[in-house]
Amino acid sequence: MSTRMSSLAWAYAGLVLAMLIWASSFVALKLAFRGYDPMVVIFGRMLVASICFAPFVPRFRTSTSLLRKDLRPLLFMALCEPCLYFIFEARALELTSASQAGMISAILPLTVAIGARVVLGEVLSAQTMVGFGVAIAGACWLSIAGRPSVEAPNPALGNFLEFLAMVCATGYIISLKRLSARYSPFFLTAVQAFVGGVFFFPFLFLPATVMPEKFDLIPAMAIVYLGAMVTLGAYGLYNYGVSRIPVSRASVFINLIPVFTVIMGALILGERFSFYQYMASGLVFIGIYLSQRDG
């Protein structure tokens, strides 16, 4: 019994730490954007992640049998995340604060539930739909209550783009659920990194992309952190936690991301919520709570 309890404790600790790292990615992106063009940041992140996965390529060749029928689903998964996901999120974080973007990410479990109902035929209760509606209302209120600032020049548009990023994340998670029956989560994450690197490389040559003219230490370290710690650390810890407890229970931990993001946004970036934004955030959590309760 004590061994099982210890295993569960490590699983829960891994999930909490994974959410903390994922939440920090919003802050790290804001710091990276202060020194480098968003496309440079995203490609740099994918490059660092690809370098981290490179030593495992020989192992993938010997241990993974890639089926031809899975090529299109794999490409679709990678197109959803990181490709489209990072484009929407990068633009979102140019327009809104890290704290607000993190709060919008709280609706991910609900969008996944709806996606699973449409694509996988999973049962979706009326209470979950009510919770989704309440959470969306809270997210809209959060956006309306946001006032333009230096860090968030257009929070309404930025939050909407973050919502689109969550839609892409939903497509990724649903695809991952199907593909994970034949491939390891570690291999699938590596596919994301390699495809993302190839996808974002041409963006460096667009006229709108500003190439760096000097080395900026903090933004550069933020890029390394995003590619190594967030991609490897967060996914690795989350996969470990999911391997020890049911996925439905593990998904609840995603709700910690906005809490950690708000705290880090205040401590590191000096971001603050208004009274009405706190109320709107509470509405998001009420919607999530309703959706997670048993009917």
C-alpha positions in Angstrom: 0.0 0.0 0.0 2.8 2.4 0.9 4.5 1.8 -2.5 1.2 2.6 -4.3 0.7 5.8 -2.2 4.3 6.8 -3.0 3.8 6.2 -6.7 0.6 8.3 -6.6 2.3 11.1 -4.7 5.1 11.3 -7.3 2.5 11.3 -10.1 0.6 14.2 -8.5 3.8 16.1 -7.8 4.8 15.5 -11.5 1.5 16.9 -12.7 1.7 20.0 -10.5 5.2 20.7 -11.7 4.3 20.1 -15.3 1.5 22.7 -14.9 3.9 25.1 -13.3 6.3 24.8 -16.2 3.5 25.1 -18.8 2.3 28.3 -17.0 5.8 29.7 -17.1 5.8 29.4 -20.9 3.4 32.4 -21.2 5.8 34.5 -19.1 8.9 33.2 -21.0 7.3 34.1 -24.3 6.6 37.6 -23.2 10.3 38.0 -22.1 11.5 36.5 -25.4 9.4 38.9 -27.4 11.0 41.8 -25.7 14.2 41.1 -27.5 13.4 39.1 -30.6 10.7 38.9 -33.4 8.0 36.3 -32.6 8.9 34.1 -35.6 12.6 34.1 -34.5 11.4 33.1 -31.0 9.2 30.3 -32.3 11.8 28.9 -34.7 14.4 29.1 -32.0 12.2 27.2 -29.6 11.6 24.4 -32.2 15.4 24.3 -33.0 16.3 23.9 -29.3 13.7 21.2 -28.9 14.8 19.4 -32.0 18.4 19.4 -30.8 17.3 17.9 -27.5 15.5 15.1 -29.3 18.3 14.5 -31.9 20.2 12.0 -29.7 17.0 9.8 -29.5 16.6 9.5 -33.3 18.6 6.2 -33.5 16.4 4.8 -30.8 13.2 5.8 -32.6 14.4 4.0 -35.8 14.9 0.7 -33.9 11.9 0.9 -31.5 9.2 2.6 -33.6 7.5 1.1 -36.6 6.0 4.0 -38.5 2.8 3.0 -40.4 2.2 4.7 -43.7 -1.5 5.2 -42.9 -0.4 7.3 -39.8 1.6 9.8 -41.8 -1.4 12.1 -42.5 -2.7 12.0 -38.9 0.9 12.7 -37.6 1.2 15.7 -39.9 -2.3 16.9 -38.9 -1.3 16.6 -35.2 1.9 18.6 -35.7 0.0 21.2 -37.9 -2.4 21.8 -35.0 0.4 22.0 -32.4 3.0 23.4 -32.7 2.4 25.0 -36.1 -0.9 26.8 -36.0 -1.0 26.8 -32.2 2.2 28.7 -31.8 1.3 31.2 -34.6 -2.0 32.1 -32.8 -0.3 32.1 -29.3 2.6 34.2 -30.5 0.3 36.9 -31.9 -2.0 36.6 -28.9 0.8 37.4 -26.5 1.8 40.4 -28.5 -1.7 41.8 -27.9 -2.7 40.6 -24.5 -1.1 39.9 -21.1 0.4 36.6 -20.1 -2.1 36.5 -17.2 -5.1 36.8 -19.4 -3.8 34.4 -22.0 -3.2 31.9 -19.2 -6.7 32.3 -18.0 -8.1 31.7 -21.5 -6.1 28.4 -21.5 -8.3 27.2 -18.6 -11.0 26.3 -21.1 -8.9 23.7 -22.8 -10.4 20.7 -20.8 -13.8 21.8 -22.0 -12.9 22.2 -25.7 -11.2 18.8 -25.5 -14.4 17.3 -24.0 -16.5 18.7 -26.9 -13.9 17.6 -29.4 -13.9 14.1 -28.0 -17.7 14.1 -28.2 -17.7 15.1 -31.9 -14.7 13.1 -33.1 -14.5 10.1 -30.7 -18.2 9.8 -29.8 -17.6 10.2 -26.1 -20.5 11.0 -23.9 -20.9 14.8 -23.1 -23.4 15.6 -20.3 -25.7 18.6 -20.3 -23.9 19.9 -17.2 -20.6 19.9 -19.1 -22.2 22.0 -21.8 -23.6 24.4 -19.2 -20.1 24.6 -17.6 -18.6 25.3 -21.1 -21.1 28.1 -21.7 -20.3 29.7 -18.3 -16.5 29.4 -18.9 -16.8 31.0 -22.3 -18.9 33.8 -20.8 -16.2 34.4 -18.2 -13.5 34.4 -20.9 -15.5 37.0 -22.9 -16.0 39.2 -19.8 -12.3 38.9 -19.1 -11.5 40.2 -22.5 -14.0 43.0 -22.4 -12.8 44.1 -18.9 -9.2 44.2 -20.1 -7.8 47.7 -20.8 -5.1 48.4 -23.4 -1.6 48.9 -22.0 2.0 48.6 -23.1 2.0 44.9 -22.4 -1.5 44.3 -23.7 -2.4 46.8 -26.5 -5.5 44.9 -27.7 -6.6 42.3 -25.1 -9.9 41.5 -26.7 -8.3 40.4 -30.0 -5.3 38.8 -28.2 -7.6 36.7 -26.0 -9.6 35.6 -29.0 -6.4 34.4 -30.7 -5.5 32.6 -27.6 -8.9 30.9 -27.8 -8.1 29.8 -31.3 -4.8 28.4 -30.0 -6.8 26.3 -27.6 -8.9 25.0 -30.5 -5.7 24.0 -32.2 -4.5 22.4 -29.0 -7.8 20.4 -28.9 -7.1 19.1 -32.4 -3.6 18.1 -31.2 -4.9 16.3 -28.1 -7.6 14.4 -29.9 -5.1 13.3 -32.6 -2.6 12.4 -29.9 -5.2 10.2 -28.1 -5.7 8.2 -31.3 -2.0 7.9 -32.2 -0.8 7.1 -28.7 -2.3 3.6 -29.1 0.6 2.8 -31.5 3.3 5.4 -30.6 4.9 6.6 -27.4 4.1 10.2 -26.2 7.9 10.9 -26.3 8.1 9.9 -30.0 5.0 12.0 -30.8 6.5 15.0 -29.0 9.7 14.6 -31.0 7.6 14.6 -34.2 6.1 17.9 -33.2 9.5 19.4 -32.6 11.0 18.3 -35.9 7.9 19.2 -38.0 7.7 22.5 -36.2 11.3 23.3 -37.0 10.8 22.6 -40.7 7.5 24.5 -40.8 8.8 27.7 -39.1 12.1 27.9 -40.9 10.7 29.7 -44.0 9.1 32.3 -41.8 12.5 33.6 -41.0 12.8 34.9 -44.6 9.5 36.8 -44.7 9.8 40.6 -45.1 7.8 41.2 -41.9 10.3 39.1 -39.8 12.9 41.2 -38.1 16.1 39.2 -37.8 18.2 39.8 -34.6 21.0 42.3 -34.9 22.5 41.7 -31.4 22.5 39.1 -28.7 20.0 39.8 -25.9 20.7 37.5 -22.9 17.4 37.3 -21.1 15.2 36.8 -24.2 17.8 34.2 -25.5 17.7 32.3 -22.3 13.9 32.4 -22.4 14.0 30.7 -25.9 16.3 28.0 -24.6 14.0 27.5 -21.6 10.9 27.2 -23.9 12.6 24.7 -26.2 14.2 22.5 -23.5 12.4 22.8 -20.2 8.8 23.4 -21.5 9.0 20.9 -24.4 10.9 18.1 -22.6 10.2 18.8 -18.9 6.5 19.6 -19.0 5.5 16.9 -21.5 7.7 14.4 -19.8 6.2 15.1 -16.3 2.7 15.1 -17.7 3.2 11.8 -19.5 4.6 10.3 -16.3 1.6 11.5 -14.3 -0.9 10.2 -16.9 0.8 6.8 -16.8 0.0 6.5 -13.1 -3.5 7.9 -12.8 -6.6 8.1 -15.1 -6.5 10.7 -17.9 -9.8 12.2 -16.7 -8.3 12.9 -13.3 -5.1 14.2 -14.7 -6.9 16.7 -17.0 -8.2 18.6 -13.9 -4.6 19.7 -13.2 -4.7 21.8 -16.4 -6.9 24.2 -14.3 -3.8 25.1 -12.3 -2.1 26.8 -15.3 -4.0 30.1 -15.1 -3.5 30.3 -11.4 0.3 29.9 -11.8 0.4 32.2 -14.8 -1.4 35.0 -12.9 1.0 34.7 -10.0 4.1 34.6 -12.2 2.8 37.4 -14.4 2.5 39.6 -11.3 5.8 38.7 -9.8 8.0 38.7 -13.0 6.2 41.0 -15.4 4.3 43.3 -13.0 0.9 42.5 -14.5 -2.3 43.1 -12.5 -5.9 42.2 -12.9 -8.7 44.7 -12.3 -11.6 43.9 -10.0 -13.9 43.0 -12.9 -11.2 40.7 -14.4 -10.9 38.9 -11.1 -14.7 38.4 -11.2 -14.5 37.2 -14.8 -11.7 34.8 -13.9 -13.9 33.4 -11.1 -16.7 32.8 -13.6 -14.2 30.8 -15.8 -13.4 28.6 -12.8 -17.1 28.2 -11.9 -17.7 27.0 -15.5 -14.8 24.5 -15.2 -16.0 23.3 -11.8 -19.5 22.7 -13.2 -18.1 20.7 -16.1 -15.9 18.5 -13.9 -18.6 17.6 -11.4 -20.4 14.3 -11.8 -24.0 14.8 -13.0 
